[in-house]
Amino acid sequence: AATLRGADGAIRYVVGVHRQYLFMHIDARDAAIVFNDTQDANSGYKYSDQVSLVSIDNNGEQTIFRFRAEAPGQIIATRQIDDQVFDETRVVAHWQDTPNGYRLEARIPRNLIGTRLGIAVTNTNDSSSPGVRSTTFSGTVPGPFVSVSPVLQSVAAGYVQQPGLRLMIANRDGWRLALAGSLSSSANGDSAQQAGSGWLRLAYNILLKPGAEAALAEPDPSGREQQSYVSTALQGTPASRWFRSPDTGRAVTSVAHPIWSGTVQTGAIILQQSTDAILSLTNQALTRLITLTLISTIGVALVLLGYASWLSSRIRHLSNAAGRALDDKRVRTALPSALAGDEIGDLSRSFSSVLQQLGDYNDYLRTLAAKLSHELRTPLTIVSSSLENLEHEELSADALKYTARAREGADRLRRILTAMSEASRTEALIENAEPEEFDLSTVLESTVAAYDDAWPERQFVLRNNSTNSTVRGSPELIIQMLDKLADNAVEFSVAGDVITISLDSDAKHVVIGVTNPGPPLPENMRTQLFHSMVSVRSDDSGKHLGFGLYIAHLIAEGHGGSIVAENTDDGVSFIIRIPMHITTTDTEHHRSITHGE
């Protein structure tokens, strides 16, 4: 359909050829239809709304077919050749009023039409006025009558199956022979609207400015394509142009290419596509690209996350195993991932090697005291007996003095060996003790009573605030630990001092406290006090070698507890925490006394 600009609005018309007839359809806007009055013969010539079909044959003879508004329904067309006007009964026409004007449909035999054809629509508001005449041609000579080729139309329709495409074929004079497709196909409507309202449309509008001939993007109503890019193609050079559609405002890209038959140019083909269709295809491709990229990214991220989680799990297991290597005072050299061939496997093997060396050194230290005690006892006995025999000889005063010093040194070595042996025996007892459940308050009551007899010059006080003092372990070892703490308290106190032994409990532990008056502990010695051969005594008698608190520390840890030393306002307090209801197990990986509910 093509459009003319009429006096009261748009005039849409369609002209087509089917077999031996030419069909014409006109839909015109008319505010007031003026009908032809054929009844009043005395009133002179009167004007009316009418449609004229102007035809010129090869001889230049002009024929005009007039369709006047007479009444709704079938009307009689008149044919004018030169000055002769007569009714043409071979022409069938129907006039129909519409809410906005009228509609005319006509069928004319093809042999009555010449080589040129044009339409003229006359709109008058007064029967005495000729009105306004709108034509499809300029001047008095209509344009050539070129009908659409059914063959070319079928071929063109087969190439524009995709919505949003329009294809035109023109002869070498620019007359349109075929038109197929639409730039605003309903099949593309939704995606086109979405594409046109988005940022891609804005980008196209900014980057691709429309040309000055924007209105020429639509097919020419005259049937002759006269756009500049089409003219360039008709001259043998392909051309393209960007336009903006006057109906929709969407940008349109048009490409024209010449058609050759051998060396002779026979016409041009014009292909148009709206940016909505382009954007729809772009969006589809972009959507596929983004989808594939997103899926690939998620897949890679999941693989990397899984690999990182696997590495993290291996490192965490290695870290936990390394942290547990010394939990039970035994060095365990077996670590996870030791057989792996990657960096974590190398790290695990390096840790295992270090732990193996540490374990060997730790075993050496654990057996050193027993070995020294065994190896030194016989030479020390020989030295002591030799000194005793030497004392029975007649010696000078200086010799006796040196002999006494040697004997003191030998006695000190004997005490060291005895203490080392005691520590070794205590460790062996802790490992091999058969645990039993007993009441700690009963043990403390009998022990404190014995301390009163052993050190009558000191006053021992028992404060029992415990609600539950049942533990599981070795009462003999607990008594040995208390003996060491009591002996330490006596050494740092004076006659008449009060030594307090307390028993308390909380939700999970039984707490024993041994408090004695005396000088406070140095801050730098509080953590080293429970190491072997560490003492804070100022005397140099050599009677106390620092093994007492070390043995107390071994017994407390052997029962799953702990021991700390704290300074108080009037002395020093040793706090021992032992879990309640403790179960002792001795396995390959746990060889100290442990306790549990």
C-alpha positions as CSV (number, residue, x, y, z in Angstrom):
1,A,0.0,0.0,0.0
2,A,1.1,3.5,-0.8
3,T,0.0,6.8,0.7
4,L,-1.0,10.2,-0.8
5,R,-1.5,13.4,1.2
6,G,-5.1,14.5,0.8
7,A,-7.0,17.6,1.9
8,D,-8.5,15.9,4.9
9,G,-5.8,13.3,5.6
10,A,-3.9,10.4,4.2
11,I,-5.2,8.6,1.1
12,R,-4.0,5.0,0.9
13,Y,-4.1,3.1,-2.4
14,V,-3.1,-0.2,-3.8
15,V,-3.0,-1.1,-7.5
16,G,-2.3,-4.6,-8.6
17,V,-2.6,-6.9,-11.6
18,H,-4.1,-10.4,-11.5
19,R,-4.5,-12.3,-14.7
20,Q,-6.2,-10.0,-17.3
21,Y,-7.5,-7.5,-14.8
22,L,-6.1,-4.5,-12.9
23,F,-7.5,-4.1,-9.4
24,M,-7.5,-0.8,-7.6
25,H,-8.3,-0.2,-3.9
26,I,-8.5,3.3,-2.4
27,D,-9.1,4.2,1.2
28,A,-9.4,8.0,1.5
29,R,-10.1,10.3,4.5
30,D,-12.8,12.8,3.7
31,A,-14.5,15.0,6.3
32,A,-17.6,15.6,4.2
33,I,-18.4,13.5,1.1
34,V,-20.0,15.4,-1.7
35,F,-22.0,13.1,-3.9
36,N,-22.6,13.6,-7.6
37,D,-26.2,14.8,-8.2
38,T,-27.4,13.3,-11.5
39,Q,-31.0,14.1,-11.0
40,D,-30.9,17.9,-11.2
41,A,-30.3,18.5,-14.9
42,N,-31.1,22.3,-14.7
43,S,-28.8,23.3,-12.0
44,G,-25.7,23.3,-14.3
45,Y,-22.5,21.4,-13.8
46,K,-21.8,20.4,-10.2
47,Y,-18.6,19.1,-8.6
48,S,-18.4,16.0,-6.4
49,D,-15.8,13.8,-4.7
50,Q,-14.2,11.5,-7.3
51,V,-11.3,9.3,-8.2
52,S,-9.7,9.4,-11.6
53,L,-7.5,6.8,-13.1
54,V,-5.4,8.4,-15.9
55,S,-3.8,6.1,-18.5
56,I,-1.6,6.9,-21.6
57,D,-0.9,4.3,-24.3
58,N,2.2,4.0,-26.5
59,N,0.6,6.4,-29.1
60,G,0.3,9.1,-26.5
61,E,-3.5,8.8,-26.3
62,Q,-4.9,9.6,-22.9
63,T,-7.8,7.8,-21.3
64,I,-9.4,8.8,-18.0
65,F,-11.6,6.5,-15.9
66,R,-13.7,8.5,-13.4
67,F,-15.4,7.1,-10.3
68,R,-17.8,9.7,-8.8
69,A,-19.4,9.5,-5.4
70,E,-23.0,8.6,-6.3
71,A,-24.2,6.3,-3.5
72,P,-22.9,3.5,-1.4
73,G,-22.7,0.3,-3.5
74,Q,-21.9,-0.4,-7.1
75,I,-21.3,2.6,-9.2
76,I,-20.8,3.2,-13.0
77,A,-17.4,4.4,-14.1
78,T,-17.1,6.8,-17.0
79,R,-14.4,6.7,-19.6
80,Q,-13.1,9.8,-21.3
81,I,-11.0,9.8,-24.5
82,D,-10.2,13.3,-25.6
83,D,-13.6,15.1,-25.4
84,Q,-15.8,12.0,-25.5
85,V,-17.2,10.7,-22.2
86,F,-19.2,7.5,-22.0
87,D,-20.1,4.9,-19.5
88,E,-17.6,2.0,-19.3
89,T,-19.6,-1.1,-18.4
90,R,-16.6,-3.4,-18.5
91,V,-15.3,-1.7,-15.4
92,V,-16.7,-2.9,-12.1
93,A,-16.6,-0.5,-9.2
94,H,-18.0,-0.3,-5.6
95,W,-18.2,2.8,-3.4
96,Q,-18.4,2.3,0.4
97,D,-18.7,5.0,3.0
98,T,-16.4,4.7,6.1
99,P,-16.3,6.5,9.5
100,N,-13.4,8.7,8.3
101,G,-14.2,8.9,4.6
102,Y,-14.8,6.4,1.8
103,R,-13.4,3.3,0.2
104,L,-13.4,2.5,-3.5
105,E,-12.7,-0.8,-5.1
106,A,-12.5,-1.2,-8.9
107,R,-11.7,-3.9,-11.5
108,I,-10.5,-2.7,-14.9
109,P,-9.6,-5.0,-17.9
110,R,-5.9,-5.0,-18.4
111,N,-6.2,-4.3,-22.1
112,L,-7.8,-0.9,-21.4
113,I,-4.7,0.3,-19.6
114,G,-1.8,1.9,-21.4
115,T,1.9,2.1,-20.6
116,R,1.5,5.0,-18.2
117,L,-0.9,5.1,-15.3
118,G,-1.7,7.6,-12.5
119,I,-4.3,8.2,-9.8
120,A,-5.9,11.5,-9.1
121,V,-8.2,12.0,-6.0
122,T,-10.5,15.1,-5.9
123,N,-11.8,16.2,-2.6
124,T,-14.4,19.0,-2.5
125,N,-16.5,20.4,0.3
126,D,-18.9,22.2,-2.0
127,S,-20.6,21.1,-5.2
128,S,-19.8,24.4,-6.7
129,S,-16.1,24.2,-6.1
130,P,-13.7,22.0,-8.0
131,G,-11.9,21.1,-4.7
132,V,-8.4,19.9,-4.1
133,R,-6.8,17.4,-6.4
134,S,-4.1,14.9,-5.1
135,T,-2.2,12.9,-7.7
136,T,0.4,10.1,-7.7
137,F,2.3,12.0,-10.4
138,S,3.6,15.5,-10.9
139,G,2.5,17.6,-13.9
140,T,0.0,16.2,-16.4
141,V,1.8,13.0,-17.5
142,P,1.6,10.0,-15.2
143,G,4.5,7.7,-14.6
144,P,5.1,4.5,-16.4
145,F,2.8,1.6,-15.5
146,V,5.1,-1.1,-14.1
147,S,3.4,-4.0,-12.5
148,V,4.9,-6.4,-10.0
149,S,6.3,-9.5,-11.5
150,P,4.8,-12.6,-9.9
151,V,8.0,-14.5,-10.5
152,L,10.2,-11.9,-8.9
153,Q,7.8,-11.4,-6.1
154,S,7.9,-15.1,-5.3
155,V,11.7,-15.1,-5.4
156,A,11.9,-12.0,-3.2
157,A,9.4,-13.5,-0.7
158,G,11.6,-16.6,-0.4
159,Y,14.6,-14.6,0.7
160,V,13.0,-12.6,3.5
161,Q,11.8,-15.3,5.8
162,Q,13.5,-13.6,8.7
163,P,11.4,-10.9,10.4
164,G,12.6,-7.3,10.1
165,L,13.9,-7.6,6.5
166,R,12.5,-5.9,3.4
167,L,13.6,-6.7,-0.1
168,M,12.9,-4.7,-3.3
169,I,13.8,-5.3,-6.9
170,A,13.8,-2.4,-9.4
171,N,14.4,-2.3,-13.1
172,R,17.1,-0.2,-14.7
173,D,14.9,2.9,-14.6
174,G,14.2,2.5,-10.9
175,W,10.7,1.2,-11.2
176,R,9.8,-1.3,-8.5
177,L,9.2,-4.8,-9.8
178,A,9.0,-6.7,-6.5
179,L,8.5,-5.9,-2.8
180,A,8.6,-8.4,0.0
181,G,9.0,-8.3,3.8
182,S,8.4,-5.7,6.4
183,L,10.6,-3.8,8.8
184,S,8.1,-4.0,11.6
185,S,7.1,-7.6,11.4
186,S,4.9,-8.8,14.4
187,A,7.1,-11.8,14.8
188,N,9.9,-9.5,15.6
189,G,7.8,-7.1,17.6
190,D,8.6,-8.1,21.2
191,S,12.4,-8.5,20.7
192,A,12.5,-5.4,18.6
193,Q,10.7,-3.4,21.3
194,Q,13.0,-4.7,23.9
195,A,16.1,-4.1,21.8
196,G,14.8,-0.6,20.8
197,S,14.2,0.4,24.4
198,G,17.6,-0.7,25.7
199,W,21.1,0.6,25.8
200,L,21.9,-1.0,22.5
201,R,19.4,1.1,20.7
202,L,20.8,4.2,22.4
203,A,24.3,3.2,21.2
204,Y,23.1,2.7,17.6
205,N,21.4,6.1,17.7
206,I,24.5,7.8,19.0
207,L,27.0,6.1,16.8
208,L,25.0,5.8,13.6
209,K,23.4,9.2,12.8
210,P,20.6,9.2,10.3
211,G,21.2,10.9,6.9
212,A,19.5,13.9,5.4
213,E,17.2,11.6,3.3
214,A,15.6,9.9,6.3
215,A,12.1,10.0,4.8
216,L,13.4,8.1,1.7
217,A,13.9,4.9,3.7
218,E,10.3,3.8,2.9
219,P,9.4,2.5,-0.6
220,D,8.6,5.4,-2.9
221,P,4.8,5.8,-3.2
222,S,5.1,6.4,-6.9
223,G,6.6,3.0,-7.4
224,R,10.0,4.4,-8.6
225,E,12.9,4.1,-6.2
226,Q,14.7,7.4,-6.6
227,Q,16.9,7.4,-3.4
228,S,20.5,8.5,-4.0
229,Y,22.0,5.2,-3.0
230,V,19.6,3.3,-5.4
231,S,20.6,5.7,-8.2
232,T,24.2,4.9,-7.4
233,A,23.5,1.1,-7.7
234,L,21.6,1.7,-11.0
235,Q,24.7,3.3,-12.3
236,G,26.6,0.1,-11.6
237,T,28.2,0.8,-8.1
238,P,27.0,-0.9,-4.9
239,A,25.9,1.6,-2.2
240,S,24.5,1.6,1.3
241,R,22.9,4.2,3.5
242,W,21.6,4.6,7.1
243,F,18.1,6.1,7.5
244,R,15.6,6.7,10.2
245,S,12.1,5.4,9.6
246,P,9.5,8.2,9.5
247,D,6.8,5.9,10.9
248,T,8.5,4.2,13.8
249,G,11.6,6.4,14.4
250,R,13.8,3.3,14.2
251,A,17.0,3.4,12.3
252,V,17.2,1.5,9.0
253,T,20.2,0.2,7.1
254,S,19.7,-0.1,3.3
255,V,22.0,-1.7,0.8
256,A,21.6,-1.5,-3.0
257,H,23.4,-3.7,-5.5
258,P,23.2,-3.7,-9.3
259,I,21.8,-6.7,-11.2
260,W,23.7,-7.8,-14.2
261,S,22.7,-10.0,-17.1
262,G,26.0,-10.8,-18.6
263,T,27.5,-7.3,-19.3
264,V,24.1,-5.5,-19.4
265,Q,22.7,-4.1,-16.2
266,T,19.0,-4.9,-15.9
267,G,18.2,-3.3,-12.5
268,A,19.1,-3.3,-8.8
269,I,18.2,-5.2,-5.7
270,I,17.6,-3.2,-2.4
271,L,17.8,-4.9,1.0
272,Q,16.7,-3.1,4.1
273,Q,16.9,-4.1,7.8
274,S,15.8,-2.2,10.9
275,T,18.1,-1.8,13.8
276,D,15.5,-3.7,15.9
277,A,16.1,-6.8,13.8
278,I,19.9,-6.2,14.0
279,L,19.7,-5.6,17.7
280,S,17.6,-8.7,18.1
281,L,20.2,-10.8,16.3
282,T,22.9,-9.1,18.2
283,N,21.1,-9.8,21.5
284,Q,20.7,-13.4,20.6
285,A,24.3,-13.8,19.7
286,L,25.4,-11.8,22.8
287,T,23.0,-13.8,25.0
288,R,24.5,-17.0,23.7
289,L,28.0,-15.6,24.1
290,I,27.3,-14.4,27.7
291,T,25.6,-17.7,28.5
292,L,28.5,-19.8,27.3
293,T,31.0,-17.4,29.0
294,L,29.0,-17.6,32.2
295,I,28.8,-21.3,32.1
296,S,32.5,-21.6,31.3
297,T,33.4,-19.1,34.0
298,I,31.2,-21.0,36.6
299,G,32.7,-24.3,35.5
300,V,36.2,-23.0,35.8
301,A,35.4,-21.4,39.1
302,L,33.9,-24.6,40.4
303,V,37.0,-26.6,39.2
304,L,39.3,-24.0,40.8
305,L,37.2,-23.9,44.0
306,G,37.2,-27.7,44.2
307,Y,40.9,-27.8,43.6
308,A,41.5,-25.1,46.2
309,S,39.3,-26.9,48.6
310,W,41.1,-30.1,48.0
311,L,44.5,-28.4,48.6
312,S,43.1,-26.6,51.6
313,S,41.8,-29.9,53.1
314,R,45.2,-31.5,52.5
315,I,47.0,-28.6,54.1
316,R,44.6,-28.6,57.0
317,H,45.0,-32.3,57.6
318,L,48.8,-31.9,57.4
319,S,48.6,-29.0,59.9
320,N,46.4,-30.9,62.3
321,A,48.6,-34.0,62.1
322,A,51.7,-31.8,62.7
323,G,50.0,-30.2,65.7
324,R,49.1,-33.6,67.2
325,A,52.6,-35.0,66.7
326,L,53.6,-34.0,70.2
327,D,50.2,-34.1,71.9
328,D,51.0,-37.2,74.0
329,K,54.7,-36.4,74.5
330,R,55.5,-38.9,71.8
331,V,56.7,-37.8,68.4
332,R,54.6,-39.3,65.6
333,T,56.4,-39.1,62.3
334,A,53.6,-40.5,60.1
335,L,51.9,-37.5,58.3
336,P,49.2,-37.5,55.6
337,S,50.1,-36.9,51.9
338,A,53.6,-38.3,52.5
339,L,53.4,-40.3,49.3
340,A,52.0,-37.5,47.1
341,G,54.3,-36.2,44.3
342,D,53.4,-32.6,44.6
343,E,54.7,-29.7,46.8
344,I,52.4,-30.7,49.7
345,G,53.9,-34.2,49.5
346,D,57.4,-32.7,49.7
347,L,56.3,-30.6,52.6
348,S,54.8,-33.6,54.4
349,R,58.0,-35.6,53.9
350,S,60.1,-32.7,55.1
351,F,58.0,-32.5,58.2
352,S,58.2,-36.2,58.7
353,S,62.0,-36.1,58.5
354,V,62.2,-33.2,61.0
355,L,59.8,-35.0,63.3
356,Q,61.8,-38.2,63.0
357,Q,65.0,-36.4,64.1
358,L,63.1,-34.7,66.8
359,G,61.7,-38.0,68.0
360,D,65.1,-39.6,68.0
361,Y,66.5,-36.7,70.0
362,N,63.5,-36.7,72.4
363,D,64.0,-40.5,73.0
364,Y,67.6,-39.8,73.7
365,L,66.7,-37.2,76.3
366,R,64.1,-39.3,77.9
367,T,66.5,-42.2,78.4
368,L,69.5,-39.9,79.2
369,A,68.8,-39.7,83.0
370,A,68.4,-43.5,83.3
371,K,71.6,-44.1,81.3
372,L,73.6,-41.5,83.3
373,S,72.3,-42.9,86.6
374,H,73.3,-46.4,85.6
375,E,76.7,-45.5,84.0
376,L,77.8,-43.1,86.8
377,R,76.7,-45.0,89.8
378,T,79.5,-47.6,89.7
379,P,82.3,-45.0,89.2
380,L,80.7,-42.8,91.9
381,T,80.7,-45.8,94.3
382,I,84.4,-46.4,93.6
383,V,85.2,-42.8,94.3
384,S,83.2,-42.7,97.5
385,S,84.7,-45.9,98.9
386,S,88.2,-44.7,98.0
387,L,87.6,-41.5,99.9
388,E,86.3,-43.4,102.9
389,N,89.4,-45.6,102.9
390,L,91.6,-42.5,102.5
391,E,90.1,-40.9,105.6
392,H,91.6,-43.8,107.7
393,E,95.1,-42.9,106.6
394,E,97.3,-40.3,108.2
395,L,96.8,-37.2,106.2
396,S,97.9,-33.6,106.6
397,A,95.5,-30.9,107.4
398,D,95.4,-29.7,103.8
399,A,94.8,-33.2,102.5
400,L,92.0,-33.7,104.9
401,K,90.4,-30.5,103.7
402,Y,90.7,-31.6,100.1
403,T,89.3,-35.0,100.9
404,A,86.3,-33.4,102.6
405,R,85.6,-31.3,99.5
406,A,85.8,-34.4,97.3
407,R,83.4,-36.3,99.5
408,E,80.9,-33.4,99.4
409,G,81.1,-33.4,95.6
410,A,80.6,-37.1,95.5
411,D,77.6,-36.8,97.8
412,R,76.1,-34.1,95.5
413,L,76.6,-36.3,92.5
414,R,74.8,-39.1,94.3
415,R,71.9,-36.9,95.1
416,I,71.7,-35.8,91.5
417,L,71.7,-39.4,90.3
418,T,69.1,-40.3,92.9
419,A,66.8,-37.4,91.8
420,M,67.2,-38.3,88.1
421,S,66.4,-41.9,88.9
422,E,63.3,-40.8,90.8
423,A,62.2,-38.7,87.9
424,S,62.7,-41.6,85.5
425,R,60.8,-43.9,87.8
426,T,58.0,-41.4,88.2
427,E,57.6,-41.2,84.4
428,A,57.6,-45.0,84.2
429,L,55.0,-45.2,87.0
430,I,52.8,-42.6,85.2
431,E,52.9,-44.7,82.0
432,N,52.2,-48.0,83.6
433,A,49.9,-47.1,86.5
434,E,46.6,-48.8,86.8
435,P,44.0,-46.0,87.3
436,E,41.4,-46.3,90.0
437,E,38.6,-44.1,91.2
438,F,39.2,-42.5,94.6
439,D,38.1,-39.5,96.7
440,L,40.8,-36.8,96.7
441,S,39.5,-35.2,99.9
442,T,40.2,-38.5,101.8
443,V,43.7,-38.6,100.4
444,L,44.3,-35.0,101.4
445,E,43.0,-35.4,105.0
446,S,45.4,-38.4,105.7
447,T,48.3,-36.6,103.9
448,V,47.9,-33.4,105.8
449,A,47.8,-35.3,109.1
450,A,51.1,-37.0,108.2
451,Y,52.6,-33.6,107.4
452,D,51.8,-32.4,110.9
453,D,53.8,-35.2,112.3
454,A,56.7,-34.8,109.8
455,W,57.1,-31.1,110.3
456,P,55.8,-30.2,113.7
457,E,57.4,-26.8,113.6
458,R,55.0,-25.8,110.7
459,Q,51.3,-25.5,110.9
460,F,49.4,-27.3,108.1
461,V,45.8,-26.3,107.5
462,L,43.3,-28.1,105.2
463,R,40.4,-26.2,103.7
464,N,38.0,-28.5,101.9
465,N,35.4,-26.6,99.9
466,S,34.9,-29.2,97.2
467,T,31.4,-30.6,96.5
468,N,32.8,-33.5,94.4
469,S,36.4,-34.5,94.7
470,T,36.2,-37.9,93.0
471,V,38.9,-38.4,90.4
472,R,40.4,-41.4,88.6
473,G,44.1,-42.0,88.6
474,S,46.8,-43.2,91.0
475,P,46.5,-42.0,94.7
476,E,50.2,-42.9,95.3
477,L,51.3,-40.5,92.6
478,I,49.0,-37.8,93.9
479,I,50.5,-38.3,97.4
480,Q,54.0,-38.1,95.9
481,M,53.1,-34.8,94.1
482,L,51.7,-33.4,97.4
483,D,54.9,-34.5,99.2
484,K,57.0,-32.5,96.7
485,L,54.9,-29.4,97.1
486,A,54.8,-29.7,100.9
487,D,58.6,-30.1,101.0
488,N,59.0,-27.1,98.8
489,A,56.6,-25.1,101.0
490,V,58.5,-26.0,104.2
491,E,61.8,-25.0,102.5
492,F,60.6,-21.5,101.8
493,S,58.9,-21.0,105.1
494,V,60.1,-20.6,108.7
495,A,59.1,-22.2,111.9
496,G,55.7,-21.2,113.0
497,D,54.4,-20.4,109.5
498,V,51.0,-21.6,108.3
499,I,51.0,-23.7,105.2
500,T,47.5,-23.9,103.7
501,I,46.3,-26.9,101.5
502,S,42.9,-26.2,99.9
503,L,40.6,-28.4,97.9
504,D,37.9,-26.9,95.6
505,S,35.9,-28.0,92.6
506,D,34.2,-26.4,89.6
507,A,32.0,-28.0,86.9
508,K,34.8,-30.1,85.4
509,H,37.9,-30.0,87.7
510,V,39.1,-30.6,91.2
511,V,41.4,-27.8,92.3
512,I,44.2,-28.3,94.8
513,G,46.0,-25.3,96.2
514,V,49.3,-25.3,98.3
515,T,50.1,-21.9,99.7
516,N,53.0,-20.9,101.9
517,P,54.4,-17.6,103.1
518,G,57.7,-16.5,101.7
519,P,59.4,-14.4,99.1
520,P,57.5,-14.0,95.8
521,L,58.6,-15.8,92.6
522,P,60.5,-13.8,90.0
523,E,58.3,-13.2,87.0
524,N,60.9,-14.6,84.6
525,M,61.0,-17.9,86.6
526,R,57.2,-18.7,86.7
527,T,57.2,-20.6,83.4
528,Q,60.6,-22.2,84.0
529,L,60.0,-23.3,87.6
530,F,58.7,-26.7,86.6
531,H,61.6,-27.6,84.4
532,S,64.2,-30.2,85.6
533,M,67.2,-28.9,87.6
534,V,65.7,-25.4,88.0
535,S,65.7,-23.8,91.5
536,V,65.2,-20.4,92.9
537,R,66.9,-21.1,96.3
538,S,69.6,-18.7,97.3
539,D,71.6,-21.3,99.3
540,D,74.3,-23.3,97.7
541,S,74.0,-26.4,99.8
542,G,73.1,-28.6,96.8
543,K,70.5,-30.4,98.7
544,H,67.7,-29.2,96.4
545,L,68.4,-29.7,92.7
546,G,65.0,-28.5,91.2
547,F,63.6,-32.0,90.5
548,G,60.8,-31.8,93.1
549,L,58.5,-29.4,91.1
550,Y,59.5,-31.1,87.9
551,I,58.1,-34.4,89.3
552,A,55.0,-32.6,90.5
553,H,54.5,-31.2,87.0
554,L,54.9,-34.7,85.5
555,I,52.3,-36.2,87.9
556,A,49.8,-33.4,87.3
557,E,50.1,-33.7,83.5
558,G,50.0,-37.5,83.7
559,H,46.5,-37.1,85.3
560,G,45.4,-34.9,82.5
561,G,45.7,-31.8,84.6
562,S,48.0,-28.8,85.0
563,I,50.0,-27.0,87.7
564,V,50.9,-23.3,87.9
565,A,52.6,-21.1,90.4
566,E,51.1,-17.7,91.4
567,N,52.3,-14.9,93.7
568,T,49.9,-14.0,96.5
569,D,49.8,-11.0,98.9
570,D,51.7,-13.0,101.6
571,G,53.5,-15.8,99.8
572,V,53.3,-18.2,96.8
573,S,50.5,-20.5,95.8
574,F,50.7,-23.6,93.6
575,I,47.4,-24.5,91.9
576,I,46.8,-28.0,90.5
577,R,43.7,-28.7,88.4
578,I,42.7,-32.3,87.8
579,P,39.6,-33.4,85.8
580,M,36.8,-35.2,87.6
581,H,35.8,-38.8,86.7
582,I,38.9,-39.5,84.7
583,T,39.5,-42.7,82.6
584,T,43.1,-43.8,82.1
585,T,44.0,-45.4,78.8
586,D,47.3,-46.6,77.5
587,T,47.5,-47.0,73.8
588,E,50.1,-46.8,71.2
589,H,49.4,-43.1,70.6
590,H,48.5,-42.1,74.2
591,R,50.8,-43.4,76.9
592,S,50.2,-41.0,79.7
593,I,47.4,-41.2,82.2
594,T,44.4,-39.4,80.7
595,H,41.0,-38.9,82.3
596,G,37.5,-38.6,81.1
597,E,34.0,-38.9,82.3
